[in-house]
Amino acid sequence: MNLLETPIEYLKGVGPQRGDLLRKELGIHKYADLLNLFPNRYIDRTRYYKINELQNSNSEVQIVGKIINIKTVEQGKGKSRLVATFVDETGQMELVWFQGQKWIRESIKINVPYVIFGKVTQFGATYNMAHPEMELLEEHKASLRSAMQPVYPSTEKLANKGISNKVINKMMQQLFVETQALFSENLPNYLLDELKLIPKNAALFNIHFPKSQDLLAKAQFRLKFEELFFIQLQLITKNLIRKHKIKGMPFEKVGENFNNFYKNHLPFDLTNAQKRVLKEIRNDLGSNAQMNRLLQGDVGSGKTIVALMCMLLAKDNGFQSCLMAPTEILANQHFNGITDLAKELNINIKILTGSTKTADRKIIHEELENGTLDILIGTHALLEDKVQFHNLGLAIIDEQHRFGVEQRSKLWKKNDVPPHVLVMTATPIPRTLAMSLYGDLDISVIDELPPGRKPIQTVHRYDSNRLKVWKFLKDEITKGRQVYIVYPLIQESEKMDYKDLMDGYESISRDFPLPQYSISIVHGKMKPSDKDEEMRRFSEGKTNIMVATTVIEVGVNVPNASVMVIESAERFGLSQLHQLRGRVGRGAEQSYCILMTSHKLSNDSKIRMETMVRTNDGFEISEVDLKLRGPGDIMGKQQSGVLNLQIADLVKDKEILQLARHHAIKLLKDDAPMEKPEHAKLREAFIELSKKKTIWNYIS
């Protein structure tokens, strides 16, 4: 049996109790899991600082010097601290202890050289170090240690039970002793040579016990590359298998419906980005493989018209299409938009949602089954078993992160041959995340806005400027425009949020009184029918102001609304702020987004506000968001834990990810089954990995 498969409690120094804790707290079940517990950071003990070189940088340093005196300083309320004066040839500083004073006082030797280690802080002109690690210089010279000390991930529970960083370090040393540091290489030699990667053994040794900064950097590069390389191999193999196994229905012709619409009924010229995306989709639909494409485009970039043109291609080839949206509001909006675009064409389009009447449903079911219904738009209602198509050729899913995998697979089963799938999202996903999360989908991006759209002007205002902001809103309403005022909704504090919203609504009602102004309100506690009624009044222009929680985030289209005020903007994430801003700017008029915050802002909040004011580019915003929040959060709850990467980081290791993807594609083009002799070890490792039910097997 492979030694690395040994249960962790059998490692000398672990035992059943510690084994249990390691399993529960860090998910370490066997030797291999411990080996892959990589340090978060390293303490560099290669350098000794002089007191006159110290900076107030909050970093940990080590210094050689002597203690020349020690005293107790009273702090009032019966508390005291122990203070020692520590000197070297360049100056002096203070060492401070708040706990264990009696023991420390008795054990310290005066005027004997020590090596001290810890974080330095500055008070006035003096530096001090609280609770330093101390070691007599002669003992320090005699003890064996790697110059760079690893700091491992831990939890409060482990620390309380005495499993400190030192203990984990000891376990790691023991693991290397028992396995004799013999770990099998799994990358082909030509790849190691080409990329100058250090061998697996050397990489694992130097990640845990680095001999130098240089070797640590080489070890990290090697292990990050390997992790990302295997993930990309899995994703690309999946994509190849799907294209190979799952035959699509080729849409061989571009026919009358598509051409007629393109030549005679386009409401405006397509942007170059729209043309490029249509071409990519047409190539997919014309091949023999099933299309599985992700279409990313910022709010208002014109995804709907691309969707319609794809559905016209389906009709030209004798197939039906469906478009599924996550909410009724959004489904209705797509229905109205598409019906309007296609009004001159002879096409049968219907909508099916939870509120469709029984009589209408009956007609829809009949027309679907006899093939006279061309396009069906709807919500989850499309997934019901009763909904049977005559020949579904194309399924379009909007805002797909709101649908689970099972729901999507139900759509597949509506046809003997799986339909082509186009997934649309207005949430820009950073390139690196898209390459990993949707690595088995082909990606198209619409990265320019239609002509005539004016960029939304965004400003950041503090609560103290509220009077000026209200005056601006009144001026806009006088011009005949409409305004959104959005309040945060954060589930944990629903009562508080509801109160904020109601307080806000009351003060807005006082400042914008009837009959001159009228206000709609929408929040999560209302019945769906009341919500829809309020939304309808606003979209028909019967009210000037819509006060709402974030329920309006996706898919309300009111071209006359030109101002979006976001209250407590610091409580929103960047992608949410960007989505909300996209609710305005849909007409020809100049639109505005006003971010209201208190004066107290965290550093991250400041960055978010500055980013929103600086740019309207969703992709740039998503990159900043990824840096601030990390990959797990961006994908939301369903897919958090998606990227439980052991060592790579999608934000920092973008270049390595691109390199890994490039080499994975190259290798699979050359030898997809990995059957060449030089790929034997790789194939073995790949099969092992694929057995593990990782998240990668479920994505998209």
C-alpha positions as CSV (number, residue, x, y, z in Angstrom):
1,M,0.0,0.0,0.0
2,N,1.1,3.5,-0.7
3,L,2.6,5.0,2.5
4,L,0.8,8.3,1.9
5,E,-2.6,6.6,2.3
6,T,-1.8,5.7,5.9
7,P,-4.3,7.1,8.4
8,I,-2.9,10.2,10.1
9,E,-3.2,8.8,13.7
10,Y,-0.4,6.3,12.9
11,L,2.2,9.1,12.4
12,K,4.5,9.1,15.4
13,G,3.5,12.0,17.7
14,V,-0.1,12.1,16.5
15,G,-2.3,9.3,18.0
16,P,-6.1,8.9,18.1
17,Q,-7.0,12.2,19.9
18,R,-4.8,14.5,17.9
19,G,-5.8,12.5,14.7
20,D,-9.5,13.2,15.5
21,L,-8.8,16.9,15.9
22,L,-6.8,17.2,12.7
23,R,-9.6,15.4,10.8
24,K,-12.3,17.7,12.1
25,E,-10.5,21.0,12.0
26,L,-8.3,20.8,8.9
27,G,-9.7,17.8,7.0
28,I,-6.5,15.8,7.4
29,H,-7.3,12.1,7.2
30,K,-4.1,10.6,6.0
31,Y,-0.4,11.2,5.4
32,A,-1.0,12.7,2.0
33,D,-3.4,15.3,3.4
34,L,-0.7,16.5,5.9
35,L,1.9,16.6,3.2
36,N,-0.5,18.9,1.2
37,L,-1.1,21.3,4.1
38,F,1.0,24.1,2.8
39,P,2.2,27.0,4.9
40,N,0.3,30.3,4.6
41,R,3.4,32.4,5.1
42,Y,7.0,32.1,6.3
43,I,9.0,33.9,8.9
44,D,12.4,34.8,7.5
45,R,15.0,34.0,10.2
46,T,17.9,34.5,7.8
47,R,18.3,38.1,8.6
48,Y,19.4,39.9,11.8
49,Y,18.4,43.5,12.2
50,K,20.1,46.3,14.0
51,I,18.0,48.5,16.3
52,N,18.8,51.6,14.1
53,E,17.4,49.7,11.1
54,L,13.9,49.1,12.6
55,Q,10.8,50.4,10.8
56,N,7.3,50.7,12.1
57,S,6.1,48.1,9.5
58,N,4.3,45.5,11.7
59,S,6.6,42.8,10.4
60,E,8.5,40.3,12.5
61,V,12.2,40.7,12.9
62,Q,15.1,39.2,14.9
63,I,17.8,41.1,16.7
64,V,20.9,40.2,18.6
65,G,21.6,42.2,21.8
66,K,21.6,42.3,25.6
67,I,19.1,43.2,28.3
68,I,20.8,45.8,30.6
69,N,17.9,46.4,33.1
70,I,14.4,45.2,33.9
71,K,11.6,46.9,35.9
72,T,7.9,46.6,36.7
73,V,5.7,49.5,35.7
74,E,2.3,49.9,37.4
75,Q,-0.6,50.5,35.1
76,G,-3.4,51.3,37.6
77,K,-6.3,49.1,38.6
78,G,-3.8,46.7,40.1
79,K,-2.3,45.9,36.7
80,S,1.3,46.1,35.8
81,R,3.7,45.4,32.9
82,L,7.3,44.2,32.9
83,V,9.7,46.3,30.8
84,A,13.3,45.5,29.9
85,T,15.8,47.7,28.1
86,F,17.4,45.9,25.2
87,V,20.5,47.2,23.5
88,D,22.9,46.5,20.7
89,E,25.8,48.6,19.4
90,T,23.5,50.9,17.4
91,G,20.8,51.8,19.9
92,Q,18.2,50.7,22.4
93,M,14.6,49.5,22.6
94,E,12.1,48.1,25.1
95,L,10.8,44.6,25.6
96,V,7.4,44.3,27.3
97,W,5.4,41.5,29.0
98,F,1.9,41.7,30.3
99,Q,1.6,38.0,31.3
100,G,3.9,35.5,33.1
101,Q,5.9,38.4,34.6
102,K,7.2,36.5,37.7
103,W,8.6,33.6,35.7
104,I,10.1,35.8,33.0
105,R,11.8,38.1,35.6
106,E,13.4,35.1,37.3
107,S,14.6,33.4,34.1
108,I,16.1,36.4,32.3
109,K,19.9,36.9,32.3
110,I,21.2,40.4,32.4
111,N,24.1,41.4,30.1
112,V,24.1,38.1,28.2
113,P,23.7,38.0,24.4
114,Y,20.1,36.9,23.3
115,V,18.4,36.6,19.9
116,I,14.9,38.1,20.2
117,F,12.2,37.7,17.7
118,G,8.8,39.3,17.3
119,K,6.7,42.2,16.0
120,V,8.0,45.7,16.5
121,T,5.8,48.7,17.2
122,Q,6.8,52.3,17.7
123,F,5.8,54.6,20.5
124,G,7.2,58.1,20.2
125,A,10.9,57.7,19.3
126,T,11.2,54.3,21.0
127,Y,10.6,50.9,19.5
128,N,9.2,48.1,21.6
129,M,8.5,44.4,21.2
130,A,5.8,42.7,23.2
131,H,6.2,39.1,24.4
132,P,9.3,38.4,22.2
133,E,10.5,34.9,21.5
134,M,13.9,34.7,23.2
135,E,16.9,32.4,22.9
136,L,20.4,32.7,24.3
137,L,22.7,33.4,21.4
138,E,24.9,30.3,22.0
139,E,21.8,28.0,22.0
140,H,20.5,29.7,18.9
141,K,23.7,29.0,17.1
142,A,23.6,25.3,18.1
143,S,20.0,24.6,17.2
144,L,19.1,23.2,13.8
145,R,16.3,25.0,12.0
146,S,15.4,25.9,8.5
147,A,16.1,29.6,8.0
148,M,12.6,30.3,6.7
149,Q,10.1,29.1,9.3
150,P,6.7,27.9,7.9
151,V,3.5,29.1,9.5
152,Y,0.7,26.6,8.9
153,P,-3.1,27.2,8.7
154,S,-4.7,26.6,12.1
155,T,-7.9,27.1,14.1
156,E,-8.7,28.3,17.5
157,K,-9.6,24.8,18.7
158,L,-6.3,23.4,17.6
159,A,-4.4,26.2,19.4
160,N,-6.5,25.6,22.6
161,K,-5.7,21.9,22.5
162,G,-2.0,22.5,22.3
163,I,-1.5,21.8,18.6
164,S,0.6,24.9,17.9
165,N,2.5,25.8,14.8
166,K,5.6,24.2,16.4
167,V,3.7,20.9,16.9
168,I,2.5,20.8,13.3
169,N,6.1,21.6,12.2
170,K,7.3,18.6,14.3
171,M,4.6,16.3,12.7
172,M,5.8,17.5,9.2
173,Q,9.4,16.6,10.1
174,Q,8.3,13.2,11.3
175,L,6.3,12.6,8.0
176,F,9.4,13.3,6.0
177,V,11.4,10.9,8.2
178,E,8.9,8.1,7.8
179,T,8.4,8.5,4.0
180,Q,12.1,9.2,3.5
181,A,10.9,12.1,1.4
182,L,10.3,9.8,-1.6
183,F,7.4,11.2,-3.5
184,S,6.7,10.0,-7.0
185,E,7.0,12.4,-9.9
186,N,3.8,12.8,-11.9
187,L,4.8,15.4,-14.6
188,P,6.5,14.2,-17.9
189,N,10.2,15.0,-18.1
190,Y,9.9,17.1,-21.2
191,L,7.6,19.5,-19.3
192,L,10.0,19.7,-16.3
193,D,12.8,20.6,-18.7
194,E,10.8,23.1,-20.8
195,L,9.5,25.0,-17.8
196,K,12.6,24.5,-15.7
197,L,10.5,23.0,-12.9
198,I,12.3,21.5,-9.9
199,P,11.5,17.8,-9.2
200,K,8.5,16.9,-7.0
201,N,10.7,15.7,-4.1
202,A,12.6,18.9,-4.0
203,A,9.5,21.0,-4.3
204,L,7.7,19.3,-1.4
205,F,10.8,19.5,0.8
206,N,11.4,23.2,0.1
207,I,7.8,24.2,0.5
208,H,7.9,22.9,4.1
209,F,11.6,23.4,5.0
210,P,12.9,26.1,2.6
211,K,16.6,26.4,2.4
212,S,16.4,29.9,0.9
213,Q,14.0,32.4,-0.6
214,D,15.0,31.2,-4.1
215,L,14.3,27.6,-3.5
216,L,11.0,28.5,-1.8
217,A,9.9,30.4,-4.9
218,K,10.9,27.5,-7.2
219,A,8.9,25.1,-5.0
220,Q,5.8,27.3,-5.0
221,F,5.9,27.7,-8.7
222,R,6.3,24.0,-9.3
223,L,3.4,23.0,-7.0
224,K,1.1,25.8,-8.2
225,F,1.7,24.8,-11.8
226,E,1.0,21.2,-11.1
227,E,-2.3,21.9,-9.2
228,L,-3.6,24.2,-12.0
229,F,-2.4,21.9,-14.7
230,F,-4.4,18.9,-13.4
231,I,-7.5,21.0,-13.0
232,Q,-7.2,22.2,-16.6
233,L,-6.6,18.7,-17.8
234,Q,-9.8,17.6,-16.1
235,L,-11.9,20.5,-17.5
236,I,-10.5,20.3,-21.1
237,T,-10.8,16.5,-21.2
238,K,-14.5,16.9,-20.1
239,N,-15.0,19.4,-22.9
240,L,-13.4,17.1,-25.5
241,I,-15.4,14.1,-24.3
242,R,-18.6,16.1,-24.5
243,K,-17.8,17.3,-28.0
244,H,-16.8,13.9,-29.0
245,K,-19.6,11.9,-27.4
246,I,-22.5,14.3,-27.4
247,K,-23.5,14.8,-31.0
248,G,-25.3,18.0,-31.5
249,M,-27.9,18.8,-34.2
250,P,-26.1,20.7,-36.9
251,F,-27.9,23.9,-37.9
252,E,-26.7,23.7,-41.5
253,K,-28.3,26.8,-43.0
254,V,-28.6,30.4,-42.3
255,G,-32.1,30.9,-43.7
256,E,-34.9,33.3,-44.4
257,N,-35.8,34.3,-40.8
258,F,-32.3,35.2,-39.8
259,N,-31.5,37.0,-43.0
260,N,-34.8,38.9,-43.2
261,F,-34.3,40.1,-39.6
262,Y,-30.6,41.0,-40.1
263,K,-31.2,42.9,-43.3
264,N,-34.6,44.6,-42.7
265,H,-35.5,44.7,-39.0
266,L,-32.4,45.3,-36.9
267,P,-33.3,48.3,-34.7
268,F,-29.7,49.5,-34.8
269,D,-26.4,48.3,-36.3
270,L,-24.8,45.5,-34.3
271,T,-21.5,46.4,-32.5
272,N,-18.4,44.6,-33.6
273,A,-18.5,42.6,-30.4
274,Q,-22.0,41.4,-31.2
275,K,-20.9,40.4,-34.7
276,R,-17.9,38.5,-33.3
277,V,-20.0,36.6,-30.8
278,L,-22.7,35.7,-33.4
279,K,-19.9,34.3,-35.6
280,E,-18.6,32.2,-32.7
281,I,-22.1,30.8,-32.0
282,R,-22.8,30.1,-35.7
283,N,-19.6,28.1,-35.9
284,D,-20.7,26.0,-32.9
285,L,-24.2,25.5,-34.2
286,G,-22.9,24.5,-37.6
287,S,-20.5,21.8,-36.3
288,N,-21.6,18.3,-35.4
289,A,-20.9,18.8,-31.7
290,Q,-23.4,20.1,-29.1
291,M,-22.8,23.8,-28.3
292,N,-22.1,24.6,-24.6
293,R,-21.2,28.3,-24.6
294,L,-21.2,31.0,-21.9
295,L,-22.1,34.5,-23.2
296,Q,-20.8,37.3,-20.9
297,G,-21.9,40.8,-21.5
298,D,-22.3,43.8,-19.2
299,V,-25.7,45.1,-18.4
300,G,-27.2,46.7,-21.5
301,S,-24.6,45.3,-23.9
302,G,-27.2,43.7,-26.2
303,K,-27.3,40.0,-25.2
304,T,-31.1,39.8,-25.9
305,I,-30.7,40.6,-29.6
306,V,-27.9,38.0,-29.9
307,A,-30.2,35.4,-28.2
308,L,-33.1,36.2,-30.6
309,M,-30.8,35.8,-33.7
310,C,-29.7,32.4,-32.4
311,M,-33.3,31.4,-32.0
312,L,-34.0,32.5,-35.5
313,L,-31.2,30.2,-36.7
314,A,-32.9,27.4,-34.8
315,K,-36.2,28.1,-36.6
316,D,-34.5,28.3,-40.0
317,N,-33.3,24.7,-39.3
318,G,-36.7,23.4,-38.2
319,F,-36.1,23.5,-34.4
320,Q,-37.8,25.1,-31.4
321,S,-36.0,27.2,-28.8
322,C,-36.6,28.1,-25.2
323,L,-35.2,30.9,-23.0
324,M,-35.3,30.4,-19.2
325,A,-34.9,33.2,-16.7
326,P,-34.7,33.1,-12.9
327,T,-37.7,35.4,-12.1
328,E,-41.1,36.3,-13.6
329,I,-40.1,39.9,-13.9
330,L,-37.0,39.0,-16.0
331,A,-39.0,36.4,-18.0
332,N,-41.6,39.0,-18.8
333,Q,-39.0,41.5,-19.8
334,H,-37.4,39.1,-22.2
335,F,-40.8,38.2,-23.6
336,N,-41.7,41.8,-24.2
337,G,-38.3,42.6,-25.6
338,I,-38.2,39.7,-28.0
339,T,-41.8,40.0,-29.1
340,D,-41.1,43.6,-29.9
341,L,-38.0,42.9,-31.9
342,A,-39.7,40.1,-33.8
343,K,-43.0,41.8,-34.5
344,E,-42.5,42.0,-38.2
345,L,-41.6,38.3,-38.5
346,N,-44.0,35.4,-38.7
347,I,-42.9,33.7,-35.5
348,N,-45.0,32.1,-32.7
349,I,-43.6,33.2,-29.3
350,K,-45.3,32.4,-25.9
351,I,-44.4,32.9,-22.2
352,L,-44.9,30.3,-19.5
353,T,-44.5,31.3,-15.8
354,G,-46.1,30.3,-12.5
355,S,-48.9,32.8,-13.1
356,T,-49.9,31.6,-16.6
357,K,-53.6,30.7,-16.6
358,T,-54.7,27.1,-17.1
359,A,-56.4,27.7,-20.4
360,D,-53.3,29.4,-21.8
361,R,-51.1,26.6,-20.5
362,K,-53.2,24.1,-22.4
363,I,-52.7,25.9,-25.7
364,I,-48.9,26.2,-25.0
365,H,-48.5,22.5,-24.3
366,E,-50.4,21.6,-27.5
367,E,-48.5,24.0,-29.7
368,L,-45.2,22.9,-28.2
369,E,-45.9,19.2,-28.9
370,N,-47.2,19.7,-32.4
371,G,-44.3,22.0,-33.3
372,T,-46.2,25.1,-34.1
373,L,-44.7,27.1,-31.2
374,D,-41.3,28.4,-32.2
375,I,-40.0,30.1,-29.1
376,L,-41.0,29.5,-25.4
377,I,-39.8,32.0,-22.8
378,G,-40.3,31.3,-19.1
379,T,-39.2,30.6,-15.6
380,H,-38.6,27.3,-13.8
381,A,-42.1,26.5,-15.1
382,L,-40.3,25.3,-18.3
383,L,-38.8,22.4,-16.4
384,E,-42.2,20.8,-15.4
385,D,-42.6,17.3,-16.8
386,K,-45.8,18.4,-18.6
387,V,-43.8,20.7,-20.8
388,Q,-42.8,18.6,-23.8
389,F,-41.2,19.9,-27.0
390,H,-41.7,18.6,-30.5
391,N,-38.0,19.2,-31.3
392,L,-36.0,21.5,-28.9
393,G,-32.8,22.6,-30.7
394,L,-31.6,25.5,-28.5
395,A,-31.9,26.2,-24.8
396,I,-30.8,29.6,-23.6
397,I,-30.4,30.1,-19.8
398,D,-30.2,33.6,-18.4
399,E,-28.2,34.5,-15.2
400,Q,-27.3,30.8,-14.9
401,H,-25.7,31.0,-11.5
402,R,-29.3,31.2,-10.1
403,F,-30.1,27.7,-11.5
404,G,-28.9,24.5,-10.0
405,V,-27.3,21.8,-12.0
406,E,-30.2,19.4,-11.7
407,Q,-32.5,22.0,-13.1
408,R,-30.4,22.4,-16.1
409,S,-30.1,18.7,-16.7
410,K,-33.9,18.6,-16.8
411,L,-33.9,20.8,-19.9
412,W,-31.4,18.5,-21.6
413,K,-33.8,15.6,-21.2
414,K,-36.6,17.4,-23.1
415,N,-35.2,16.0,-26.3
416,D,-33.6,12.7,-27.5
417,V,-30.6,14.6,-28.7
418,P,-29.5,17.2,-26.1
419,P,-30.2,20.8,-27.4
420,H,-27.4,23.3,-27.9
421,V,-27.0,25.4,-24.7
422,L,-26.2,29.1,-24.5
423,V,-25.8,30.4,-21.0
424,M,-26.0,34.2,-20.6
425,T,-24.8,36.3,-17.7
426,A,-24.6,40.0,-17.0
427,T,-22.3,39.4,-14.1
428,P,-18.9,39.8,-15.5
429,I,-16.6,37.0,-14.4
430,P,-12.9,37.7,-14.3
431,R,-11.0,35.8,-17.0
432,T,-9.1,33.7,-14.6
433,L,-12.2,32.6,-12.7
434,A,-14.0,31.9,-16.0
435,M,-11.1,29.8,-17.2
436,S,-11.4,27.6,-14.1
437,L,-15.1,27.7,-13.3
438,Y,-16.3,27.4,-16.8
439,G,-13.2,25.7,-18.3
440,D,-15.5,23.2,-20.0
441,L,-17.7,25.8,-21.6
442,D,-16.5,27.9,-24.5
443,I,-16.7,31.6,-23.6
444,S,-17.9,34.6,-25.7
445,V,-17.8,38.2,-24.4
446,I,-19.7,41.2,-25.6
447,D,-17.3,44.0,-24.4
448,E,-18.7,47.1,-26.0
449,L,-22.0,49.0,-25.5
450,P,-24.4,49.8,-28.3
451,P,-23.9,53.2,-30.0
452,G,-25.8,56.2,-28.5
453,R,-25.6,54.9,-24.9
454,K,-24.1,57.6,-22.7
455,P,-21.8,56.2,-19.9
456,I,-23.5,56.6,-16.5
457,Q,-21.9,59.3,-14.3
458,T,-21.2,58.0,-10.9
459,V,-20.5,60.1,-7.8
460,H,-19.8,59.3,-4.1
461,R,-21.6,61.5,-1.6
462,Y,-21.6,61.5,2.2
463,D,-24.8,61.6,4.3
464,S,-24.0,65.2,5.2
465,N,-24.6,66.2,1.5
466,R,-28.1,64.8,1.5
467,L,-29.9,68.1,0.9
468,K,-27.9,68.8,-2.3
469,V,-28.6,65.3,-3.5
470,W,-32.4,65.7,-2.9
471,K,-32.3,69.0,-4.8
472,F,-30.7,67.2,-7.7
473,L,-33.4,64.5,-7.7
474,K,-36.1,67.2,-7.7
475,D,-34.5,68.8,-10.7
476,E,-34.4,65.5,-12.6
477,I,-38.0,64.7,-11.8
478,T,-39.0,68.2,-13.0
479,K,-37.4,67.2,-16.3
480,G,-39.7,64.2,-16.4
481,R,-37.2,61.6,-15.3
482,Q,-37.7,58.8,-12.7
483,V,-35.5,57.8,-9.7
484,Y,-34.5,54.7,-7.9
485,I,-33.5,54.8,-4.2
486,V,-32.2,51.5,-3.0
487,Y,-31.6,50.3,0.5
488,P,-29.4,47.3,1.5
489,L,-30.9,44.0,2.4
490,I,-28.6,41.9,4.5
491,Q,-30.5,38.7,5.6
492,E,-28.9,38.5,9.1
493,S,-30.3,41.9,10.1
494,E,-33.6,41.8,8.3
495,K,-35.5,43.7,11.1
496,M,-32.9,46.5,11.1
497,D,-32.9,46.7,7.3
498,Y,-36.7,46.8,7.2
499,K,-36.6,49.6,9.7
500,D,-34.0,51.5,7.7
501,L,-36.1,51.1,4.6
502,M,-39.3,52.3,6.4
503,D,-37.5,55.2,8.0
504,G,-36.1,56.1,4.7
505,Y,-39.4,55.8,3.0
506,E,-41.1,58.1,5.6
507,S,-38.4,60.8,5.3
508,I,-38.5,60.6,1.5
509,S,-42.3,60.9,1.6
510,R,-41.9,64.1,3.8
511,D,-39.3,65.6,1.4
512,F,-41.2,64.6,-1.8
513,P,-44.8,65.2,-0.8
514,L,-48.0,64.3,-2.7
515,P,-49.5,65.5,-5.1
516,Q,-46.3,66.8,-6.7
517,Y,-44.4,63.5,-6.3
518,S,-45.6,59.9,-6.0
519,I,-43.6,57.0,-4.6
520,S,-43.6,53.3,-5.1
521,I,-42.1,50.9,-2.5
522,V,-40.9,47.3,-3.0
523,H,-39.4,45.0,-0.4
524,G,-39.1,41.3,0.4
525,K,-42.0,41.2,2.9
526,M,-44.6,42.1,0.3
527,K,-46.7,39.6,-1.6
528,P,-45.4,38.9,-5.1
529,S,-48.6,40.3,-6.6
530,D,-48.2,43.6,-4.7
531,K,-44.6,43.8,-5.7
532,D,-45.5,43.3,-9.4
533,E,-48.2,46.0,-9.1
534,E,-45.7,48.5,-7.7
535,M,-43.1,47.7,-10.3
536,R,-45.7,48.1,-13.0
537,R,-46.9,51.5,-11.8
538,F,-43.3,52.7,-11.8
539,S,-42.5,51.3,-15.2
540,E,-45.6,52.9,-16.6
541,G,-44.4,56.3,-15.2
542,K,-47.3,56.6,-12.7
543,T,-44.8,57.1,-9.9
544,N,-41.6,59.2,-10.0
545,I,-39.6,57.4,-7.3
546,M,-39.1,53.7,-6.6
547,V,-37.9,53.0,-3.0
548,A,-36.7,49.4,-2.8
549,T,-34.4,46.9,-1.4
550,T,-32.2,45.0,-3.8
551,V,-35.0,43.0,-5.3
552,I,-34.7,45.3,-8.3
553,E,-31.1,44.1,-8.9
554,V,-31.8,41.9,-11.9
555,G,-33.8,42.8,-14.9
556,V,-36.0,45.8,-14.4
557,N,-36.0,47.9,-17.5
558,V,-37.3,51.4,-17.2
559,P,-35.6,53.6,-19.9
560,N,-37.0,56.8,-18.3
561,A,-35.3,56.1,-15.0
562,S,-32.1,58.2,-15.0
563,V,-30.9,58.3,-11.4
564,M,-30.0,55.5,-9.1
565,V,-29.3,56.5,-5.5
566,I,-27.7,53.7,-3.4
567,E,-28.1,54.2,0.3
568,S,-25.4,52.8,2.7
569,A,-23.4,51.9,-0.4
570,E,-20.6,50.7,1.8
571,R,-22.7,47.7,2.8
572,F,-22.9,46.4,-0.8
573,G,-20.3,44.3,-2.7
574,L,-18.8,45.7,-5.9
575,S,-20.6,43.4,-8.3
576,Q,-23.9,44.3,-6.6
577,L,-23.2,48.0,-6.9
578,H,-22.4,47.5,-10.6
579,Q,-25.5,45.5,-11.2
580,L,-27.7,48.1,-9.5
581,R,-26.1,50.9,-11.5
582,G,-27.0,49.1,-14.6
583,R,-30.7,49.6,-13.9
584,V,-30.3,53.2,-15.2
585,G,-28.7,54.4,-18.4
586,R,-31.1,52.4,-20.6
587,G,-32.5,55.5,-22.4
588,A,-30.9,58.2,-24.5
589,E,-30.7,60.7,-21.6
590,Q,-27.6,61.2,-19.4
591,S,-28.0,58.9,-16.3
592,Y,-26.5,59.2,-12.8
593,C,-25.6,56.8,-10.0
594,I,-25.1,58.4,-6.5
595,L,-23.4,56.3,-3.8
596,M,-24.4,57.5,-0.4
597,T,-22.2,56.5,2.6
598,S,-21.4,57.5,6.1
599,H,-18.0,59.2,6.8
600,K,-16.7,56.1,8.5
601,L,-15.4,53.8,5.8
602,S,-13.1,50.8,5.9
603,N,-10.2,50.6,3.5
604,D,-12.1,48.1,1.3
605,S,-15.2,50.3,1.2
606,K,-13.0,53.2,0.0
607,I,-11.6,51.1,-2.8
608,R,-15.1,50.0,-3.8
609,M,-16.4,53.6,-4.0
610,E,-13.3,54.8,-5.9
611,T,-13.6,51.9,-8.3
612,M,-17.2,52.6,-9.1
613,V,-16.6,56.3,-9.6
614,R,-13.6,55.6,-11.8
615,T,-14.9,53.0,-14.2
616,N,-18.1,51.6,-15.8
617,D,-16.3,48.5,-17.1
618,G,-17.8,45.4,-15.5
619,F,-14.7,43.3,-16.2
620,E,-12.3,45.8,-14.6
621,I,-14.7,45.9,-11.6
622,S,-14.9,42.1,-11.3
623,E,-11.1,42.0,-11.2
624,V,-11.0,44.4,-8.3
625,D,-13.8,42.5,-6.6
626,L,-11.9,39.2,-7.0
627,K,-8.8,40.8,-5.4
628,L,-10.9,42.2,-2.5
629,R,-13.1,39.1,-1.8
630,G,-11.3,36.1,-3.1
631,P,-12.8,33.5,-5.5
632,G,-15.0,31.6,-3.1
633,D,-17.3,34.6,-2.4
634,I,-17.7,35.8,-5.9
635,M,-19.5,32.7,-7.1
636,G,-22.0,32.9,-4.2
637,K,-23.2,30.2,-2.0
638,Q,-24.0,27.4,-4.5
639,Q,-20.4,27.4,-5.6
640,S,-18.5,28.5,-2.6
641,G,-15.8,26.1,-1.9
642,V,-15.5,25.7,-5.6
643,L,-11.9,26.6,-5.5
644,N,-10.6,24.8,-2.6
645,L,-7.2,25.1,-4.1
646,Q,-4.4,23.8,-1.9
647,I,-1.6,26.1,-3.0
648,A,-2.5,28.1,-6.1
649,D,-4.4,31.4,-5.8
650,L,-6.5,32.5,-8.8
651,V,-6.0,36.1,-8.2
652,K,-2.2,36.1,-7.7
653,D,-1.4,33.2,-10.0
654,K,-3.1,34.3,-13.2
655,E,0.0,33.8,-15.3
656,I,0.6,30.3,-14.0
657,L,-3.0,29.4,-14.7
658,Q,-2.7,30.6,-18.3
659,L,0.6,28.7,-18.7
660,A,-1.0,25.5,-17.2
661,R,-4.0,25.8,-19.5
662,H,-1.8,26.3,-22.6
663,H,0.3,23.2,-21.8
664,A,-2.8,21.1,-20.9
665,I,-4.4,22.0,-24.3
666,K,-1.1,21.2,-26.1
667,L,-0.7,17.9,-24.4
668,L,-4.3,16.8,-25.0
669,K,-4.1,17.8,-28.7
670,D,-1.0,15.6,-29.0
671,D,-2.1,12.6,-26.9
672,A,-5.7,12.9,-25.6
673,P,-5.9,9.4,-24.0
674,M,-2.4,10.0,-22.4
675,E,-1.2,6.7,-23.8
676,K,2.4,7.6,-24.8
677,P,5.1,6.1,-22.6
678,E,6.2,9.5,-21.4
679,H,2.7,10.2,-20.1
680,A,2.3,7.0,-18.1
681,K,2.9,8.6,-14.7
682,L,0.7,11.6,-15.6
683,R,-2.1,9.3,-16.7
684,E,-1.9,7.3,-13.4
685,A,-2.1,10.6,-11.3
686,F,-4.9,11.9,-13.5
687,I,-7.0,8.7,-13.0
688,E,-6.4,8.9,-9.2
689,L,-7.5,12.5,-9.2
690,S,-10.6,11.9,-11.3
691,K,-11.8,9.2,-8.8
692,K,-12.1,11.9,-6.1
693,K,-15.5,13.5,-6.4
694,T,-14.1,17.0,-6.6
695,I,-16.3,20.0,-7.3
696,W,-14.8,20.1,-10.8
697,N,-16.9,17.1,-11.8
698,Y,-20.1,19.1,-11.2
699,I,-19.4,22.5,-12.5
700,S,-21.5,23.6,-15.4
